[in-house]
Structures are given as structure tokens and as C-alpha cells.
Amino acid sequence: MIKLLEKISPVECPKLLHSVVDGVCGRSYPRRTEYGGESWSLTDWADLMSSLSQLFRVAVGRKCTDEEVQELLGDVNAACTQAVVQCVHARWEEIRRALVDRTSTISSTQLQDFNWQLKLALSSDKLSSLNTPLLNLSLDLRENGVQRAVNIEMNKEELHTLISTLEAANKVVLQLK
């Protein structure tokens, strides 16, 4: 999706990249209307913002060299590639601090204990009955020194979604190490 960066003029490209870094660092992301909104579909814009954000996080998190950043960009034209490399160099420390702050914020919430139970929800009307297995997940969290309990009831599809999300988060954490 980073190839979509080529839709923007070489003059506007660095400005867009620095605006994306602002978003990564906790400020506002650029608006589609600021960069020729009519030439971008909402999906393309969202994909580009996500791809660029991930690129900056990975480049700084993995301490990538210029060549490694260029490999991450793939076949993006030379002007855009150079603008990305320059942006990474210029904002390296700021991105690193944002990643460290995010990691420390995430690590301030600790899972203290968990418990799960499988229940069977029974429901019926005049014609049929519904047998739906549910998972009741209880989490004991400690957040900024305060302990709280979170109870979640999930059906099979929601459980699969949770597992997929946790696996994706684990991959991101492993990439940042």
C-alpha cells in the first residue's frame, strides 16, 4: 500500500510523511483533504496512513539502516524513497520516544490473574431451542497500581477474533524487540 505514496507530488511528499510521524507520536494524523482529497478513496487513504505508520514504527523499532528502509519500501519510486529515508533520519529520536512511551503505557497494565468457564446458553421459543456455547473470561488487571476485575462473555466467533487479535499484537511486540 505504500506504493500509493506515489500519487502525491514530490513537493508534498515530505510534508505528508512528517504529518504521519506527528500522528505516530500522538498528535493528529494528516487529513485526506489536505493532500488532494478527491484523488484518494477513503480506503486508499486509510491503507496508506496505516502502512506509513507501521513503516516508521518498524524502521525505528528495528533500528533499520537506510538500505533496510529501502527494502521495506519495495518498488516505490526514488523520490518517495529518498523522502521516507530523510524523514526517518530527521524524526528518529522523536519516533523512538513515542514507541518507548507507548510501550511503558502498555506495560503499566499488568494481568494479575485470569479464570475461564465454559457455559451453555439455552434459549427457546415456541418452535426451537438454541444451544450456544459461551466463554466467560475473568481478568484481574493492575493498572497504575489500581486492581480491577474485567469480565468478558464471548461466543465462538468472538473468541476466535480475540485470539487472532492477540496473535497479531504478539507479532508486533516481537517486531519491536
Buried (B, 14 or more C-beta within 10 A) or exposed (E): BBBBBBBBEEEBBBBBBBBBBBBBBEEEBBEBEEBEEEEBEEEBBEBBBEBBBBBBBBBBBBEBEBEEBBEBBEEBBEBBBBBBBBBBEBBBEBBEEBBEEBEEEEEEEEEEEEEEEEEEEEEEEEEEEEEEEBBEBBBBBBEEEEEEEEEEEBEEEEBEEBEEEEEEEEEEEEEBE
